[in-house]
């Protein structure tokens, strides 16, 4: 068995969603790809893919195996490219990024990035859940907050301030909180994916908050705070429009917590492809020009 060939067939079948598409990409044809994947499953004595007439789906064992296969194939590709003179970044790069951050600051610059590197393909995974780089075959993740996983390395690309805000209409009805503890008597719009949960951190204390509305989207939290449904907490850039228009007002500014880092993280013991380095350099250059990621700007 040609291990490299069968791993390539399996990876492309997963990434394209069908044996036919994988066969076209690899120049092998659908029957050969299907046969190679079946041989791989027989060799491993486990089913890697659920097959149907409409699509392929990974089994739990297949998900784990795919992450390892992708790491191996990327390492081989990067090792070979290091010997090519004037090698340009190429291949498929997978990057995970929080939704609000991506829409506001990353996506507007992706056309320029892809134009600069025509041999590179990019898969952006936009969501606010924690994405495991090792388990999910992702090479880079843009994350908000401090690095806590010793298996990862990080490159800081910016800092931003977290603020507390409310609409002037809400404050006219419910009054102005003068100290963090006053939030216990207020409606707060709770973002459910915040790392600290329903506890808001201040410079010198933490306060559990509650309210009639809980959302799993930063953009939804912003809209509801603007609509007067409660006090909000999040990045200053998230509420910039409402603050600029005068609809929102900053609260508890003397208790503002320390600035929060934005970092690109990657697996420490994995060979980092040239395409990943190119993306990090590009996005770091973008964020360096953004006032929103320079505290006090």
C-alpha positions as a Markdown table, in Angstrom:
| # | Residue | x | y | z |
|---|---|---|---|---|
| 1 | Unk | 0.0 | 0.0 | 0.0 |
| 2 | Unk | 1.2 | 3.5 | -0.9 |
| 3 | Unk | 0.6 | 5.2 | 2.4 |
| 4 | Unk | 1.1 | 8.7 | 1.1 |
| 5 | Unk | -1.3 | 8.1 | -1.8 |
| 6 | Unk | -4.1 | 6.7 | 0.3 |
| 7 | Unk | -3.8 | 9.5 | 2.9 |
| 8 | Unk | -3.9 | 12.0 | 0.1 |
| 9 | Unk | -7.1 | 10.4 | -1.3 |
| 10 | Unk | -8.7 | 10.3 | 2.1 |
| 11 | Unk | -7.8 | 14.0 | 2.9 |
| 12 | Unk | -9.1 | 15.3 | -0.5 |
| 13 | Unk | -12.3 | 13.3 | -0.2 |
| 14 | Unk | -12.9 | 14.9 | 3.2 |
| 15 | Unk | -12.1 | 18.4 | 2.0 |
| 16 | Unk | -14.1 | 18.2 | -1.3 |
| 17 | Unk | -17.0 | 16.2 | 0.2 |
| 18 | Unk | -17.0 | 13.5 | -2.5 |
| 19 | Unk | -14.9 | 10.8 | -4.1 |
| 20 | Unk | -15.7 | 12.2 | -7.5 |
| 21 | Unk | -14.3 | 15.7 | -6.7 |
| 22 | Unk | -11.3 | 14.2 | -5.0 |
| 23 | Unk | -10.6 | 12.0 | -8.0 |
| 24 | Unk | -10.7 | 15.1 | -10.3 |
| 25 | Unk | -8.4 | 17.0 | -8.1 |
| 26 | Unk | -5.9 | 14.2 | -7.9 |
| 27 | Unk | -6.3 | 13.0 | -11.5 |
| 28 | Unk | -7.1 | 9.5 | -10.4 |
| 29 | Unk | -10.9 | 9.2 | -11.0 |
| 30 | Unk | -13.6 | 8.4 | -8.6 |
| 31 | Unk | -13.3 | 4.6 | -8.6 |
| 32 | Unk | -9.6 | 4.7 | -7.6 |
| 33 | Unk | -10.1 | 7.2 | -4.8 |
| 34 | Unk | -13.0 | 5.1 | -3.4 |
| 35 | Unk | -10.9 | 2.0 | -3.6 |
| 36 | Unk | -7.9 | 3.6 | -1.9 |
| 37 | Unk | -10.0 | 4.9 | 1.0 |
| 38 | Unk | -11.6 | 1.5 | 1.4 |
| 39 | Unk | -8.1 | 0.0 | 1.5 |
| 40 | Unk | -7.1 | 2.5 | 4.2 |
| 41 | Unk | -10.1 | 1.7 | 6.3 |
| 42 | Unk | -9.4 | -2.0 | 6.0 |
| 43 | Unk | -5.7 | -1.4 | 6.9 |
| 44 | Unk | -6.7 | 0.6 | 10.0 |
| 45 | Unk | -9.6 | -1.8 | 10.9 |
| 46 | Unk | -12.0 | 1.1 | 11.4 |
| 47 | Unk | -14.5 | 3.1 | 9.4 |
| 48 | Unk | -13.4 | 6.6 | 8.7 |
| 49 | Unk | -16.3 | 7.9 | 6.5 |
| 50 | Unk | -20.0 | 7.5 | 6.4 |
| 51 | Unk | -21.0 | 7.2 | 2.8 |
| 52 | Unk | -24.4 | 8.2 | 1.3 |
| 53 | Unk | -25.6 | 9.1 | -2.2 |
| 54 | Unk | -25.5 | 12.8 | -1.3 |
| 55 | Unk | -22.3 | 13.3 | 0.7 |
| 56 | Unk | -19.5 | 11.9 | 2.8 |
| 57 | Unk | -19.3 | 12.4 | 6.6 |
| 58 | Unk | -16.5 | 11.8 | 9.0 |
| 59 | Unk | -16.9 | 9.3 | 11.8 |
| 60 | Unk | -15.4 | 10.2 | 15.2 |
| 61 | Unk | -12.4 | 8.0 | 14.3 |
| 62 | Unk | -12.2 | 9.7 | 10.9 |
| 63 | Unk | -12.1 | 13.2 | 12.5 |
| 64 | Unk | -9.1 | 12.2 | 14.6 |
| 65 | Unk | -7.4 | 10.5 | 11.8 |
| 66 | Unk | -8.0 | 13.4 | 9.4 |
| 67 | Unk | -6.3 | 15.9 | 11.8 |
| 68 | Unk | -3.2 | 13.7 | 11.9 |
| 69 | Unk | -3.2 | 13.1 | 8.1 |
| 70 | Unk | -3.5 | 16.8 | 7.4 |
| 71 | Unk | -0.6 | 17.5 | 9.7 |
| 72 | Unk | 1.5 | 14.9 | 7.9 |
| 73 | Unk | 0.6 | 16.1 | 4.4 |
| 74 | Unk | 1.3 | 19.7 | 5.4 |
| 75 | Unk | 4.7 | 18.8 | 6.9 |
| 76 | Unk | 5.7 | 16.9 | 3.7 |
| 77 | Unk | 4.6 | 19.8 | 1.5 |
| 78 | Unk | 6.4 | 22.4 | 3.6 |
| 79 | Unk | 9.5 | 20.3 | 3.8 |
| 80 | Unk | 9.6 | 20.0 | 0.0 |
| 81 | Unk | 8.8 | 23.7 | -0.6 |
| 82 | Unk | 11.8 | 24.6 | 1.6 |
| 83 | Unk | 14.1 | 23.2 | -1.0 |
| 84 | Unk | 12.5 | 25.0 | -3.9 |
| 85 | Unk | 14.2 | 28.2 | -4.9 |
| 86 | Unk | 12.1 | 31.3 | -4.3 |
| 87 | Unk | 9.1 | 29.1 | -3.2 |
| 88 | Unk | 5.9 | 31.1 | -2.9 |
| 89 | Unk | 3.2 | 30.2 | -0.3 |
| 90 | Unk | 0.8 | 27.7 | -1.7 |
| 91 | Unk | -1.8 | 25.1 | -0.7 |
| 92 | Unk | -4.8 | 25.3 | 1.5 |
| 93 | Unk | -4.6 | 27.3 | 4.7 |
| 94 | Unk | -7.3 | 26.8 | 7.4 |
| 95 | Unk | -7.8 | 29.7 | 9.8 |
| 96 | Unk | -10.4 | 30.0 | 12.7 |
| 97 | Unk | -11.6 | 33.5 | 13.8 |
| 98 | Unk | -14.3 | 35.0 | 16.0 |
| 99 | Unk | -17.2 | 36.2 | 14.0 |
| 100 | Unk | -17.4 | 39.9 | 15.0 |
| 101 | Unk | -13.7 | 40.3 | 14.7 |
| 102 | Unk | -13.6 | 38.6 | 11.3 |
| 103 | Unk | -16.4 | 40.7 | 9.8 |
| 104 | Unk | -15.1 | 44.0 | 11.1 |
| 105 | Unk | -11.3 | 43.6 | 10.6 |
| 106 | Unk | -10.3 | 40.5 | 8.8 |
| 107 | Unk | -12.7 | 39.8 | 5.9 |
| 108 | Unk | -12.3 | 43.3 | 4.3 |
| 109 | Unk | -8.6 | 42.5 | 3.8 |
| 110 | Unk | -8.9 | 39.0 | 2.5 |
| 111 | Unk | -9.1 | 40.0 | -1.2 |
| 112 | Unk | -5.8 | 41.8 | -1.0 |
| 113 | Unk | -4.2 | 38.8 | 0.8 |
| 114 | Unk | -5.4 | 36.3 | -1.9 |
| 115 | Unk | -4.3 | 38.7 | -4.7 |
| 116 | Unk | -0.8 | 38.8 | -3.1 |
| 117 | Unk | -0.5 | 35.0 | -3.0 |
| 118 | Unk | -2.3 | 33.5 | -6.0 |
| 119 | Unk | -1.1 | 30.0 | -5.3 |
| 120 | Unk | -2.7 | 29.9 | -1.9 |
| 121 | Unk | -6.3 | 28.9 | -1.0 |
| 122 | Unk | -7.9 | 30.0 | 2.3 |
| 123 | Unk | -10.6 | 28.3 | 4.4 |
| 124 | Unk | -11.9 | 30.7 | 7.1 |
| 125 | Unk | -13.9 | 29.1 | 9.9 |
| 126 | Unk | -15.9 | 31.9 | 11.5 |
| 127 | Unk | -17.5 | 31.0 | 14.8 |
| 128 | Unk | -17.3 | 32.0 | 18.4 |
| 129 | Unk | -16.7 | 28.5 | 19.9 |
| 130 | Unk | -13.3 | 27.2 | 20.9 |
| 131 | Unk | -11.7 | 25.5 | 17.9 |
| 132 | Unk | -9.1 | 22.8 | 18.7 |
| 133 | Unk | -6.2 | 23.2 | 16.3 |
| 134 | Unk | -4.9 | 19.7 | 16.8 |
| 135 | Unk | -8.3 | 17.9 | 16.7 |
| 136 | Unk | -9.9 | 19.9 | 13.8 |
| 137 | Unk | -7.0 | 20.3 | 11.3 |
| 138 | Unk | -6.8 | 24.1 | 11.6 |
| 139 | Unk | -3.4 | 25.6 | 11.3 |
| 140 | Unk | -4.0 | 29.0 | 12.7 |
| 141 | Unk | -6.6 | 30.6 | 15.0 |
| 142 | Unk | -7.1 | 34.3 | 15.8 |
| 143 | Unk | -8.1 | 34.4 | 19.5 |
| 144 | Unk | -9.1 | 37.0 | 22.0 |
| 145 | Unk | -7.5 | 36.7 | 25.4 |
| 146 | Unk | -4.4 | 35.3 | 27.0 |
| 147 | Unk | -2.9 | 32.0 | 25.9 |
| 148 | Unk | -3.5 | 29.3 | 28.5 |
| 149 | Unk | -2.7 | 26.1 | 26.5 |
| 150 | Unk | 1.0 | 25.1 | 26.8 |
| 151 | Unk | 0.8 | 23.1 | 23.6 |
| 152 | Unk | 0.3 | 26.3 | 21.6 |
| 153 | Unk | 2.4 | 29.3 | 20.7 |
| 154 | Unk | 1.0 | 32.8 | 20.0 |
| 155 | Unk | 1.9 | 35.9 | 18.1 |
| 156 | Unk | 0.2 | 39.0 | 19.5 |
| 157 | Unk | -1.2 | 41.3 | 16.8 |
| 158 | Unk | -3.1 | 43.9 | 19.0 |
| 159 | Unk | -4.6 | 45.0 | 22.2 |
| 160 | Unk | -8.1 | 46.4 | 22.9 |
| 161 | Unk | -10.1 | 47.8 | 25.8 |
| 162 | Unk | -13.3 | 46.3 | 27.1 |
| 163 | Unk | -16.0 | 48.7 | 28.0 |
| 164 | Unk | -19.4 | 48.8 | 29.8 |
| 165 | Unk | -22.1 | 50.7 | 27.9 |
| 166 | Unk | -25.9 | 51.3 | 27.9 |
| 167 | Unk | -28.3 | 53.4 | 25.8 |
| 168 | Unk | -29.3 | 56.7 | 27.1 |
| 169 | Unk | -32.9 | 55.5 | 27.0 |
| 170 | Unk | -32.2 | 52.6 | 29.3 |
| 171 | Unk | -30.3 | 54.9 | 31.7 |
| 172 | Unk | -33.2 | 57.3 | 31.8 |
| 173 | Unk | -35.5 | 54.5 | 33.0 |
| 174 | Unk | -33.2 | 52.6 | 35.3 |
| 175 | Unk | -30.6 | 55.0 | 36.5 |
| 176 | Unk | -26.8 | 55.2 | 36.2 |
| 177 | Unk | -24.7 | 52.5 | 37.9 |
| 178 | Unk | -22.0 | 54.2 | 39.9 |
| 179 | Unk | -20.0 | 51.1 | 41.1 |
| 180 | Unk | -19.5 | 47.6 | 39.6 |
| 181 | Unk | -21.7 | 46.1 | 42.4 |
| 182 | Unk | -24.6 | 48.2 | 41.2 |
| 183 | Unk | -24.9 | 46.0 | 38.2 |
| 184 | Unk | -26.6 | 43.3 | 40.4 |
| 185 | Unk | -29.7 | 45.5 | 40.3 |
| 186 | Unk | -29.7 | 46.1 | 36.5 |
| 187 | Unk | -30.7 | 44.2 | 33.4 |
| 188 | Unk | -27.5 | 43.1 | 31.6 |
| 189 | Unk | -27.4 | 41.7 | 28.1 |
| 190 | Unk | -25.3 | 38.5 | 28.7 |
| 191 | Unk | -23.1 | 37.1 | 26.0 |
| 192 | Unk | -23.1 | 33.4 | 26.7 |
| 193 | Unk | -19.8 | 32.5 | 25.1 |
| 194 | Unk | -17.8 | 35.0 | 27.2 |
| 195 | Unk | -14.9 | 33.0 | 28.8 |
| 196 | Unk | -15.9 | 34.2 | 32.2 |
| 197 | Unk | -19.5 | 33.3 | 31.7 |
| 198 | Unk | -22.1 | 35.6 | 33.4 |
| 199 | Unk | -19.4 | 37.2 | 35.5 |
| 200 | Unk | -18.0 | 40.5 | 34.3 |
| 201 | Unk | -14.4 | 41.4 | 35.3 |
| 202 | Unk | -13.4 | 44.9 | 36.4 |
| 203 | Unk | -10.0 | 46.3 | 37.2 |
| 204 | Unk | -10.2 | 45.2 | 40.9 |
| 205 | Unk | -13.2 | 43.0 | 41.2 |
| 206 | Unk | -15.6 | 40.6 | 39.5 |
| 207 | Unk | -19.4 | 40.8 | 39.5 |
| 208 | Unk | -22.0 | 38.2 | 38.5 |
| 209 | Unk | -24.6 | 39.7 | 36.3 |
| 210 | Unk | -28.0 | 38.7 | 35.0 |
| 211 | Unk | -30.8 | 40.0 | 32.7 |
| 212 | Unk | -33.8 | 39.0 | 30.7 |
| 213 | Unk | -31.8 | 38.5 | 27.5 |
| 214 | Unk | -28.9 | 36.1 | 26.8 |
| 215 | Unk | -27.3 | 35.8 | 23.3 |
| 216 | Unk | -24.5 | 33.8 | 21.8 |
| 217 | Unk | -23.5 | 36.5 | 19.3 |
| 218 | Unk | -21.5 | 39.7 | 20.0 |
| 219 | Unk | -23.4 | 41.5 | 17.2 |
| 220 | Unk | -26.7 | 40.5 | 18.7 |
| 221 | Unk | -25.6 | 41.8 | 22.1 |
| 222 | Unk | -24.6 | 45.1 | 20.5 |
| 223 | Unk | -28.0 | 45.5 | 18.7 |
| 224 | Unk | -29.9 | 44.7 | 21.9 |
| 225 | Unk | -27.9 | 47.1 | 24.0 |
| 226 | Unk | -28.5 | 49.8 | 21.3 |
| 227 | Unk | -32.2 | 49.0 | 21.5 |
| 228 | Unk | -32.2 | 49.8 | 25.2 |
| 229 | Unk | -32.7 | 46.2 | 26.6 |
| 230 | Unk | -29.9 | 46.4 | 29.1 |
| 231 | Unk | -26.2 | 47.2 | 29.9 |
| 232 | Unk | -23.6 | 45.6 | 27.6 |
| 233 | Unk | -20.0 | 44.6 | 28.0 |
| 234 | Unk | -17.5 | 44.0 | 25.3 |
| 235 | Unk | -14.7 | 45.4 | 23.1 |
| 236 | Unk | -14.8 | 49.1 | 22.6 |
| 237 | Unk | -14.7 | 48.6 | 18.8 |
| 238 | Unk | -17.9 | 46.6 | 19.0 |
| 239 | Unk | -19.9 | 49.6 | 20.3 |
| 240 | Unk | -18.1 | 52.2 | 18.4 |
| 241 | Unk | -21.0 | 53.2 | 16.2 |
| 242 | Unk | -23.5 | 53.6 | 19.0 |
| 243 | Unk | -20.9 | 55.6 | 21.1 |
| 244 | Unk | -20.2 | 57.8 | 18.1 |
| 245 | Unk | -23.8 | 58.5 | 17.4 |
| 246 | Unk | -24.5 | 59.4 | 21.0 |
| 247 | Unk | -27.0 | 56.6 | 21.5 |
| 248 | Unk | -24.7 | 54.7 | 23.9 |
| 249 | Unk | -22.9 | 56.0 | 26.9 |
| 250 | Unk | -19.8 | 54.6 | 28.6 |
| 251 | Unk | -20.2 | 53.4 | 32.2 |
| 252 | Unk | -17.9 | 52.7 | 35.1 |
| 253 | Unk | -14.9 | 54.0 | 33.2 |
| 254 | Unk | -12.7 | 54.3 | 36.3 |
| 255 | Unk | -13.2 | 50.5 | 36.8 |
| 256 | Unk | -12.2 | 49.5 | 33.2 |
| 257 | Unk | -10.3 | 46.2 | 33.2 |
| 258 | Unk | -6.8 | 45.8 | 31.7 |
| 259 | Unk | -6.5 | 45.7 | 27.9 |
| 260 | Unk | -7.1 | 42.3 | 26.2 |
| 261 | Unk | -4.7 | 40.8 | 23.7 |
| 262 | Unk | -5.6 | 39.6 | 20.2 |
| 263 | Unk | -3.3 | 36.8 | 19.2 |
| 264 | Unk | -2.8 | 34.3 | 16.3 |
| 265 | Unk | -2.1 | 30.9 | 17.8 |
| 266 | Unk | -0.6 | 27.7 | 16.3 |
| 267 | Unk | 0.5 | 24.3 | 17.5 |
| 268 | Unk | 4.0 | 24.6 | 19.1 |
| 269 | Unk | 5.4 | 21.3 | 17.9 |
| 270 | Unk | 4.0 | 21.4 | 14.4 |
| 271 | Unk | 6.0 | 22.6 | 11.4 |
| 272 | Unk | 4.5 | 25.9 | 10.4 |
| 273 | Unk | 3.9 | 26.1 | 6.6 |
| 274 | Unk | 5.1 | 29.1 | 4.6 |
| 275 | Unk | 1.4 | 30.0 | 3.9 |
| 276 | Unk | 0.7 | 30.2 | 7.6 |
| 277 | Unk | 3.7 | 32.6 | 8.2 |
| 278 | Unk | 2.5 | 34.7 | 5.2 |
| 279 | Unk | -1.0 | 35.0 | 6.7 |
| 280 | Unk | 0.4 | 35.9 | 10.2 |
| 281 | Unk | 2.7 | 38.6 | 8.7 |
| 282 | Unk | -0.2 | 40.0 | 6.6 |
| 283 | Unk | -2.8 | 40.2 | 9.3 |
| 284 | Unk | -0.2 | 41.5 | 11.9 |
| 285 | Unk | 0.4 | 44.4 | 9.4 |
| 286 | Unk | -3.3 | 45.1 | 9.1 |
| 287 | Unk | -3.9 | 45.2 | 12.8 |
| 288 | Unk | -0.9 | 47.4 | 13.4 |
| 289 | Unk | -2.7 | 50.1 | 11.4 |
| 290 | Unk | -6.0 | 49.9 | 13.3 |
| 291 | Unk | -6.5 | 52.4 | 16.1 |
| 292 | Unk | -9.1 | 50.1 | 17.7 |
| 293 | Unk | -6.2 | 47.8 | 18.7 |
| 294 | Unk | -4.0 | 50.5 | 20.2 |
| 295 | Unk | -5.3 | 51.1 | 23.8 |
| 296 | Unk | -6.0 | 54.8 | 24.5 |
| 297 | Unk | -6.1 | 55.7 | 20.8 |
